[in-house]
Amino acid sequence: MRPFTSSRFVTAATCAIVIFGASSRNGSMGGEKIEVQAFAGKPLGVGKVTVPFPETFRSGVPVREGAWIEGDNGRALYPAFRDMQARAFPRARGSRPDSVTVFFLFRGDQPLDLTFVVGPNVGQNRRIAAVPGSDPKAHRALLDEWWETYLSMTEQSALADYYPPQIETYVSAMLARRLQLVPPRAIHRWSGNIEVDEIFGTLAGAESVRLAMQKEMLLAKSDAVEQANLPLPTPVTPPAVVIPQVPGDIAIESIARHVPADCFYLRCARYADFQWLRQTIDFWGGNLRDLVAVRGLDYDIRGNLERQLALQENVLSKVLGDAVIADVALIGTDTFFREGAAVGVLFHAKNNAILSAGIAAERQAVMKAEQAAAGRKAVERTIEISGRKVSLLASPDNSVRSFYAVDGDFHLVTTSQTIVRRFFEAGAGNDSLADLDEFRYARSIMPLSRNDGLFVYLSDPWFRLLVSPAYRVEMTRRMQAEAEIELVHLARLAARAEQEPADTIEQLVAGGFLPEQFGRRPDGSRTILNGENIADSLRGARRSFLPVSDVIVSGATPTEVKSYESFSRTYRSQWERVDPVIAGLKREATQTAEGRREHLKLDVHITPYARQQYGFFAGFLGAPTKKSIRRVPGNVAELQIRFKDSTAFAALRDFPARFVFDEGQVRTDDADYEHIPVYIGQTPSAGGILGGLVGDPPDGYSNESGRLFNWSRKFDDFVVSANDRAVLEAATGHLKVGDAERPAQLRLAVADLAPTQLAQYLNAYSYERLRAASAGNTYFMEALIQQLHVPTEAALETMHRVLAAQPVCPLGGKYKPGVQVRWQSSAWASEFIGAENRVPAGYKSPFLDWFHGLNLEFSIDATTLTTHIELELQPTSAQKD
């Protein structure tokens, strides 16, 4: 059962009641004994209502979601619901709460006339009017009880992680400051490792880091603004990369001689590969998000980037192709694609005139489209960078920011002025990627003759740039800018809910919805509010911020210096350096009985690597070997690891997993776990790392209790153990050692899962996760409606505006107003998760649809960590064309 939250409430659609009183008293309506308290106060009054449920509800009414308090011209604010039985987790399946308590704040001291709804829109709402009492001591006591409930509710929401907790984070911090309450405690969510978050949290733009910034802004006790009057701290200095000698001449592609050494480099051998990459980013991004995430948000990363660069695929693909373009690469100094990246597309032209004309035509089309849009304007002008003329097409908010530079046969379109300057320098023979010894070494390992469709190189200078003081300081500042923009959106909604002025930031500060020091930044930038548009004065609009590399960071505040020094210590102790990464991808079309498939072969090398970082592997792994245990029919997943004196292996065989889909959840019987058909083993049979687990059984089959597995079989220098003899009988007859194509120390294989017996369970599990992610968006919209009084019909667009991301249903449905709930998806089998007890007919997990097999091999030697991955995928319709 999911934790209790403001937007998910165990209740009955047939029970709705309104209850309020002048002070603390007991009442009865329809045989239900009601407890009501309400006390006026400054700046807000506080009330409490407890509604008991009759036995008929507890025993026979289906579980529903959605508790609401509404009416009286929006006077009721910031409700917190408490299910009186929710304290005893886990609740027995099918049980019902004894009662529901709602706490709320309210404006004014006039008589209250509100509606308490349990299960909205059912036509049985009960109402009561009352005059709030005046008792400061009772007001404070009840306010403290409301606050305890509100914090518990918001913490459970954040921990459950079903939807972005921005609303609860903002409201709890804002009210703590205004009402002088105990501040909400920080809830750390991301990796779970604070030291790892310190290194990578800001780099990845982690939600937890941004929310922590918002809470810190709202709860700051000092109005003083630090000055950025200190020099930037000393950069963290990872050890230099020691490059092995590269014998002879190494073939280097011409385009690499025009790529700055401190840029990431993703080369596409053909323009068709570049098109495939763009399509695949959309496809994989969406499906992998649905597989591992609990959010249904589309940040339109590809669309925003193409709009910024003024490079629309549908236009360019009509005039560009392999006849015009010899080579193409995606380059950049960071990968902050969601916020606004320093990134560019570099073309090596076969025909300069046609390529220039195609890019120019697209820029003109984008400029006209932007100028036609209300309130937007993009202007093209010629500027000079490094003594060269460059075209800049830009809008004031940076939603379009496209530099077009040409150096001989090389054409660069980028969002970053810094990259343009470095592009000219690299072309003049100054610090290009091709000049790096490490890149020559990389090309000796993964030569041009491989003809990879995609080639990726992440250089040591690129990693050093990301951990430099200027980059880290600006990364933090831009996260603060984004956090402030989001806060202004939420503060305006809260002010409107309380019917206070919300047209300017000054009004929001005066009303207490933003803190006194809001917007005072050491770099002089500020949040700008212009009508419904909110942007940063220096960086522009969200999702198209000024690239980090283009922001001049001339000084740092004491806090920024201290933060970087802490980061430096953690970085040196935890990671020390990030080693250069090389990756090559080949793709092949294959034909199967089920249709066309895409076979991908990905080789990833980390070389040269810091051996101290991987001593764990080197300490117990044996030498890479081509000797491999053959695939066993009927296995869905197999793992084998080569140790110094043996090869250990484990496998999961196909089986019909027993489960029920009940109250929106896939439930399995814990007692069934011991019957899962898993086996482990090793060869040679004597000793080895698994000796303590499987022991040294006699030849043949043996049954011995007290070990990890009850049954063992020893034969042909193998020893294998499982809980079921039938598993051993089915699998061990196929165990053989043969030669693989490549040496490796670790091998993992996953079968095509779609035709397996496990598919039914995986399909149900997929539906549960995607259904929860889909519902998460409606929970956010319900919180907007309930907590911030956003009109129901405006909730979807408001969510889009607050998060700068489009809510999407991962099940493929469309969000629409519901009957029993405010919002629902057309793809849901029921409006309430708790009422779902089956997977809809015809549903197929997106993962099972596109994934059709995996083989992974890993090895480590004196200089290189190597991973070889082969994937069998179902291509998208766009990729088929």
RALIN-V99144 format. One record per residue. RES is the residue in one small letter. SS is DSSP state (h for helix, s for strand, l for the rest). PHI is phi in degrees with one decimal (NA if undefined). Layout:
BEGIN
RES_SS_PHI, RES_SS_PHI
END
This chain:
BEGIN
m_l_NA, r_l_-69.7, p_l_-59.8, f_l_-73.2, t_s_-137.2, s_l_-66.3, s_l_-106.5, r_s_-132.9, f_l_-132.5, v_l_-73.5, t_s_-160.4, a_l_-121.9, a_l_-67.9, t_l_-91.4, c_l_-118.6, a_l_-143.4, i_l_-150.9, v_l_-115.2, i_l_-150.6, f_l_-149.7, g_l_-147.9, a_l_-72.2, s_l_-156.7, s_l_-73.3, r_s_-160.7, n_s_-113.0, g_s_-141.1, s_s_-143.6, m_s_-137.8, g_l_60.5, g_l_82.5, e_s_-104.6, k_s_-83.9, i_s_-104.5, e_s_-111.6, v_s_-135.2, q_s_-139.5, a_s_-156.0, f_s_-135.2, a_l_-73.6, g_l_-171.6, k_l_-114.7, p_l_-82.0, l_l_-138.1, g_s_-82.1, v_s_-139.3, g_s_-136.2, k_s_-148.3, v_s_-134.7, t_s_-117.9, v_s_-115.3, p_s_-77.7, f_l_-107.8, p_l_-70.5, e_h_-59.8, t_h_-61.5, f_h_-69.0, r_h_-66.3, s_h_-101.3, g_h_-132.8, v_l_-89.4, p_l_-60.7, v_l_-68.4, r_s_-131.4, e_l_-120.1, g_l_107.0, a_s_-117.1, w_s_-138.4, i_s_-128.6, e_s_-154.0, g_l_99.2, d_h_52.9, n_h_57.6, g_h_70.1, r_l_-74.4, a_s_-77.6, l_s_-133.1, y_s_49.1, p_s_-70.2, a_s_-131.8, f_s_-102.5, r_s_-132.3, d_s_-83.2, m_l_-62.3, q_l_-92.7, a_l_-69.8, r_l_-69.7, a_l_-100.1, f_l_-93.2, p_l_-83.2, r_l_-70.4, a_l_-62.5, r_l_-60.2, g_l_88.8, s_l_-77.1, r_l_-126.6, p_l_-70.0, d_l_-73.0, s_s_-161.6, v_s_-131.6, t_s_-116.2, v_s_-121.3, f_s_-103.3, f_s_-159.2, l_s_-104.0, f_s_-150.2, r_l_-88.5, g_l_76.0, d_l_-125.1, q_l_-73.4, p_l_-55.0, l_s_-95.0, d_s_-141.3, l_s_-126.7, t_s_-118.1, f_s_-104.3, v_s_-116.4, v_s_-116.7, g_l_85.4, p_l_-70.8, n_l_61.7, v_l_-108.1, g_l_79.5, q_l_-120.4, n_l_-69.6, r_s_-112.8, r_s_-126.9, i_s_-153.3, a_s_-110.6, a_s_-156.1, v_l_-99.8, p_l_-61.7, g_s_-78.2, s_l_-124.0, d_l_-153.8, p_h_-54.7, k_h_-67.0, a_h_-66.7, h_h_-60.0, r_h_-67.1, a_h_-63.0, l_h_-70.4, l_h_-62.8, d_h_-63.9, e_h_-68.2, w_h_-58.7, w_h_-64.3, e_h_-60.5, t_h_-68.2, y_h_-63.5, l_h_-64.4, s_h_-61.1, m_h_-62.9, t_h_-70.5, e_h_-66.1, q_h_-64.2, s_h_-62.8, a_h_-65.5, l_h_-69.6, a_h_-66.5, d_l_61.7, y_l_-86.0, y_l_-155.9, p_l_-59.3, p_l_-87.4, q_h_-60.1, i_h_-64.2, e_h_-63.7, t_h_-61.2, y_h_-65.8, v_h_-61.8, s_h_-65.8, a_h_-71.3, m_h_-62.9, l_h_-71.9, a_h_-60.3, r_h_-72.2, r_h_-67.2, l_l_-99.5, q_l_55.4, l_l_-107.0, v_l_-61.8, p_l_-60.8, p_l_-66.5, r_l_-76.2, a_l_-74.0, i_l_-110.5, h_l_-86.3, r_l_-131.6, w_l_177.9, s_l_-86.9, g_l_87.3, n_l_-118.0, i_h_-63.2, e_h_-67.7, v_h_-65.0, d_h_-62.0, e_h_-61.9, i_h_-80.4, f_h_-110.1, g_h_-59.9, t_h_-67.5, l_h_-59.0, a_h_-89.7, g_l_65.5, a_l_-58.9, e_h_-59.0, s_h_-63.0, v_h_-67.6, r_h_-64.9, l_h_-65.5, a_h_-63.6, m_h_-63.0, q_h_-60.4, k_h_-63.5, e_h_-63.8, m_h_-61.5, l_h_-70.8, l_h_-102.7, a_l_-57.0, k_l_-93.3, s_l_-108.6, d_l_-89.4, a_l_-69.3, v_l_-111.8, e_l_-66.7, q_l_-99.0, a_l_-86.9, n_l_-109.0, l_s_-103.8, p_l_-66.5, l_l_-61.0, p_l_-67.0, t_l_-63.8, p_l_-62.6, v_l_-63.7, t_l_-118.2, p_l_-62.4, p_l_-58.1, a_l_-65.1, v_l_-76.7, v_l_-92.8, i_l_-96.7, p_l_-62.9, q_l_-64.1, v_l_-110.1, p_l_-74.4, g_l_72.1, d_l_-81.1, i_l_-114.0, a_l_-70.5, i_l_-122.9, e_l_-65.7, s_h_-61.8, i_h_-63.9, a_h_-67.6, r_h_-77.7, h_h_-116.4, v_l_-100.6, p_s_-58.4, a_l_-63.0, d_l_-96.4, c_l_-106.2, f_s_-70.4, y_s_-138.7, l_s_-125.4, r_s_-97.1, c_s_-108.9, a_l_-62.5, r_l_-135.1, y_h_-62.7, a_h_-62.6, d_h_-67.7, f_h_-64.2, q_h_-62.8, w_h_-61.0, l_h_-60.4, r_h_-63.4, q_h_-67.7, t_h_-70.4, i_h_-58.0, d_h_-62.4, f_h_-67.8, w_h_-65.2, g_h_-56.3, g_h_-65.7, n_h_-71.9, l_h_-67.8, r_h_-60.6, d_h_-66.9, l_h_-74.2, v_h_-111.0, a_l_-104.4, v_l_-116.0, r_l_-120.6, g_l_-119.7, l_s_-126.1, d_s_-110.1, y_l_-86.7, d_l_48.5, i_h_-61.7, r_h_-64.2, g_h_-62.5, n_h_-63.5, l_h_-66.9, e_h_-64.7, r_h_-68.6, q_h_-61.7, l_h_-78.5, a_l_59.0, l_l_-128.8, q_l_-94.2, e_h_-60.0, n_h_-64.5, v_h_-86.0, l_h_-63.7, s_h_-64.6, k_h_-76.9, v_h_-115.5, l_l_-111.1, g_l_176.4, d_l_-66.3, a_l_-75.6, v_l_-106.0, i_s_-116.5, a_s_-86.2, d_s_-158.5, v_s_-147.5, a_s_-143.1, l_s_-96.8, i_s_-128.9, g_s_176.6, t_l_-97.5, d_l_-158.9, t_l_-121.2, f_l_-82.3, f_l_-64.0, r_l_-72.6, e_l_-91.0, g_l_136.2, a_l_-100.5, a_l_-88.3, v_s_-144.1, g_s_-153.3, v_s_-113.0, l_s_-111.3, f_s_-109.2, h_s_-104.5, a_s_-86.7, k_l_-86.9, n_l_-133.8, n_h_-60.4, a_h_-63.7, i_h_-67.0, l_h_-64.4, s_h_-61.0, a_h_-65.0, g_h_-65.2, i_h_-66.2, a_h_-63.4, a_h_-63.5, e_h_-66.9, r_h_-65.0, q_h_-65.1, a_h_-65.1, v_h_-66.3, m_h_-61.7, k_h_-65.5, a_h_-64.8, e_h_-68.0, q_h_-68.9, a_h_-79.6, a_l_-76.9, a_l_-64.3, g_l_75.7, r_l_-123.9, k_l_-155.7, a_s_-116.5, v_s_-124.3, e_s_-102.9, r_s_-147.1, t_s_-100.8, i_s_-123.4, e_s_-116.2, i_s_-130.4, s_l_52.6, g_l_75.4, r_s_-118.0, k_s_-82.1, v_s_-135.4, s_s_-87.1, l_s_-121.4, l_s_-109.0, a_s_-148.7, s_s_-111.2, p_l_-58.7, d_l_-92.6, n_l_68.9, s_l_-64.0, v_l_-121.2, r_s_-151.5, s_s_-131.8, f_s_-93.8, y_s_-121.1, a_s_-124.7, v_s_-126.6, d_s_-134.2, g_l_66.9, d_l_-90.5, f_s_-112.8, h_s_-119.8, l_s_-118.1, v_s_-118.1, t_s_-145.5, t_l_-86.2, s_l_-117.6, q_h_-65.9, t_h_-62.1, i_h_-65.6, v_h_-60.5, r_h_-59.7, r_h_-68.5, f_h_-62.6, f_h_-65.2, e_h_-64.6, a_h_-63.3, g_h_-64.4, a_l_-86.9, g_l_88.4, n_l_-111.1, d_l_63.2, s_s_-92.0, l_h_-59.9, a_h_-65.6, d_h_-77.1, l_l_-75.3, d_h_-60.6, e_h_-64.9, f_h_-71.6, r_h_-61.3, y_h_-63.3, a_h_-60.9, r_h_-71.3, s_h_-75.2, i_h_-81.7, m_l_-126.3, p_l_-71.2, l_h_-58.3, s_h_-63.7, r_h_-65.8, n_l_57.5, d_l_-65.7, g_l_-64.1, l_s_-129.2, f_s_-131.3, v_s_-120.3, y_s_-135.3, l_s_-113.8, s_l_-84.3, d_h_-62.7, p_h_-60.6, w_h_-66.2, f_h_-62.7, r_h_-64.7, l_h_-61.8, l_h_-64.7, v_l_-103.5, s_l_-73.6, p_h_-59.1, a_h_-61.5, y_h_-67.1, r_h_-66.6, v_h_-63.2, e_h_-70.1, m_h_-58.5, t_h_-67.2, r_h_-64.1, r_h_-72.1, m_h_-66.0, q_h_-64.6, a_h_-63.6, e_h_-64.5, a_h_-61.7, e_h_-66.2, i_h_-60.5, e_h_-64.0, l_h_-63.5, v_h_-63.5, h_h_-56.4, l_h_-69.4, a_h_-63.5, r_h_-64.1, l_h_-65.0, a_h_-64.7, a_h_-63.2, r_h_-66.1, a_h_-63.4, e_l_-89.8, q_l_58.3, e_l_-111.8, p_l_-59.5, a_l_-145.4, d_l_-88.4, t_l_-133.4, i_h_-64.9, e_h_-61.3, q_h_-66.3, l_h_-67.3, v_h_-67.8, a_h_-62.6, g_l_-81.8, g_l_86.8, f_l_-82.6, l_l_-133.1, p_l_-73.5, e_l_-57.8, q_l_-87.2, f_l_-60.2, g_l_85.6, r_l_-91.2, r_l_-119.1, p_l_-67.3, d_l_-91.7, g_l_84.1, s_l_-76.8, r_l_-155.9, t_s_-83.7, i_s_-110.7, l_s_-111.9, n_s_-131.6, g_l_66.0, e_l_-94.9, n_s_-92.9, i_s_-126.3, a_s_-145.7, d_s_-100.3, s_l_-63.5, l_l_-97.5, r_l_-98.4, g_s_93.4, a_l_-83.4, r_l_-58.0, r_l_73.3, s_l_-145.5, f_l_-61.9, l_l_-54.6, p_l_-56.3, v_h_-55.9, s_h_-66.5, d_h_-95.7, v_l_-93.0, i_l_-81.9, v_l_-109.3, s_l_-96.6, g_l_-158.1, a_s_-137.3, t_l_-82.9, p_h_-55.5, t_h_-65.4, e_h_-65.3, v_h_-64.0, k_h_-62.1, s_h_-63.7, y_h_-68.6, e_h_-63.4, s_h_-65.6, f_h_-59.3, s_h_-60.2, r_h_-62.5, t_h_-64.3, y_h_-61.2, r_h_-67.1, s_h_-79.1, q_h_-94.9, w_l_-131.6, e_l_69.5, r_l_-156.8, v_l_-104.9, d_l_-79.4, p_l_-55.6, v_s_-119.3, i_s_-121.8, a_s_-143.8, g_s_-131.6, l_s_-126.7, k_s_-117.5, r_s_-131.5, e_s_-134.5, a_s_-85.6, t_s_-125.0, q_s_-115.1, t_s_-123.2, a_l_-63.9, e_l_-87.3, g_s_123.8, r_s_-73.6, r_s_-124.5, e_s_-117.2, h_s_-103.2, l_s_-107.6, k_s_-121.8, l_s_-118.3, d_s_-112.6, v_s_-121.3, h_s_-122.5, i_s_-107.5, t_s_-159.7, p_l_-72.2, y_l_-106.5, a_l_-80.5, r_h_-62.1, q_h_-65.9, q_h_-77.7, y_h_-121.8, g_h_-60.2, f_h_-57.5, f_h_-70.0, a_h_-62.7, g_h_-70.9, f_h_-126.4, l_s_-81.9, g_l_-82.0, a_l_-70.6, p_l_-56.7, t_s_-141.4, k_s_-81.8, k_s_-67.6, s_s_-143.5, i_s_-78.9, r_l_-65.8, r_l_-62.8, v_l_-105.7, p_l_-56.6, g_l_92.8, n_s_-85.7, v_s_-100.4, a_s_-150.5, e_s_-138.1, l_s_-133.2, q_s_-139.2, i_s_-130.4, r_s_-91.0, f_s_-95.8, k_l_-65.3, d_l_-122.4, s_l_-166.0, t_s_-113.1, a_s_-99.4, f_s_-146.0, a_s_-148.9, a_s_-153.0, l_s_-115.0, r_s_-90.7, d_l_-66.1, f_l_-161.3, p_l_-82.5, a_l_-61.8, r_l_-89.0, f_l_-158.2, v_s_-128.5, f_s_-105.3, d_s_-138.9, e_l_50.0, g_l_77.7, q_s_-128.7, v_s_-84.4, r_s_-119.2, t_l_-119.1, d_l_-88.9, d_h_-57.2, a_h_-67.7, d_h_-77.9, y_h_-60.0, e_h_-70.3, h_h_-98.5, i_l_-66.3, p_l_-77.3, v_s_-109.1, y_s_-134.8, i_s_-128.9, g_s_-171.1, q_s_-155.6, t_s_-145.7, p_l_-62.2, s_l_-75.6, a_l_-83.3, g_l_62.1, g_l_77.3, i_l_-69.3, l_l_-93.0, g_h_-56.1, g_h_-70.7, l_h_-91.9, v_h_-98.9, g_l_71.1, d_l_-129.2, p_l_-71.6, p_l_-71.1, d_l_-60.3, g_s_85.2, y_s_-85.5, s_s_-146.4, n_s_-124.7, e_l_-140.0, s_l_-78.7, g_l_93.9, r_l_-101.8, l_l_-58.3, f_l_-124.5, n_l_-78.1, w_s_-108.2, s_s_-138.6, r_s_-138.2, k_s_-115.0, f_s_-165.1, d_l_44.8, d_l_66.5, f_s_-110.5, v_s_-131.6, v_s_-133.5, s_s_-130.6, a_s_-156.7, n_l_-85.1, d_l_-131.4, r_h_-61.8, a_h_-61.1, v_h_-64.1, l_h_-63.9, e_h_-63.3, a_h_-74.4, a_h_-95.9, t_h_-69.6, g_l_-66.7, h_l_-107.1, l_l_-73.7, k_l_-145.6, v_s_-104.3, g_s_-139.0, d_s_-97.8, a_s_-94.6, e_s_-72.7, r_s_-130.7, p_s_-72.5, a_s_-159.7, q_l_-110.2, l_s_-134.5, r_s_-134.1, l_s_-131.0, a_s_-131.4, v_s_-125.0, a_l_-76.4, d_l_-64.0, l_l_-86.4, a_l_-58.3, p_l_-88.1, t_l_-83.0, q_l_-68.4, l_l_-70.8, a_h_-58.5, q_h_-63.7, y_h_-67.3, l_h_-62.6, n_h_-65.0, a_h_-67.0, y_h_-64.2, s_h_-61.1, y_h_-62.3, e_h_-59.6, r_h_-66.4, l_h_-71.1, r_h_-64.1, a_h_-66.2, a_h_-64.9, s_h_-64.7, a_h_-66.7, g_h_-55.6, n_h_-65.4, t_h_-70.2, y_h_-62.8, f_h_-62.6, m_h_-65.4, e_h_-64.6, a_h_-66.6, l_h_-59.7, i_h_-68.0, q_h_-77.3, q_h_-82.1, l_h_-120.6, h_l_57.9, v_l_-71.9, p_l_-56.0, t_h_-52.9, e_h_-68.5, a_h_-99.9, a_h_-65.1, l_h_-63.8, e_h_-67.3, t_h_-65.6, m_h_-60.0, h_h_-58.1, r_h_-71.4, v_h_-65.7, l_h_-91.6, a_l_53.4, a_l_-152.9, q_s_-87.0, p_s_-66.1, v_l_-128.2, c_l_-86.0, p_l_-63.2, l_l_-83.3, g_l_92.8, g_l_-87.4, k_l_-114.7, y_s_-76.2, k_s_-152.6, p_s_-59.1, g_l_-99.6, v_l_-100.5, q_l_-90.3, v_l_-125.3, r_l_-66.2, w_s_-134.4, q_s_-147.8, s_s_-108.7, s_l_-66.3, a_l_-90.1, w_l_-77.8, a_l_-75.8, s_l_-142.5, e_l_-67.3, f_l_-116.2, i_h_-57.8, g_h_-63.6, a_h_-96.5, e_l_-86.1, n_l_-131.2, r_l_-157.3, v_l_-84.5, p_l_-55.0, a_l_-59.5, g_l_88.4, y_l_-71.6, k_l_-133.4, s_l_-54.9, p_h_-55.9, f_h_-63.4, l_h_-65.0, d_h_-75.7, w_h_-103.6, f_s_-93.9, h_s_-136.8, g_s_137.1, l_s_-142.8, n_s_-131.9, l_s_-129.3, e_s_-131.3, f_s_-130.9, s_s_-149.9, i_s_-136.0, d_l_-125.4, a_l_-65.5, t_l_-123.8, t_s_-139.6, l_s_-100.0, t_s_-122.9, t_s_-127.2, h_s_-114.9, i_s_-124.9, e_s_-123.2, l_s_-124.7, e_s_-108.6, l_s_-127.7, q_l_-89.4, p_l_-70.8, t_l_-72.9, s_h_-61.8, a_h_-66.8, q_h_-74.3, k_h_-72.9, d_l_-71.9
END
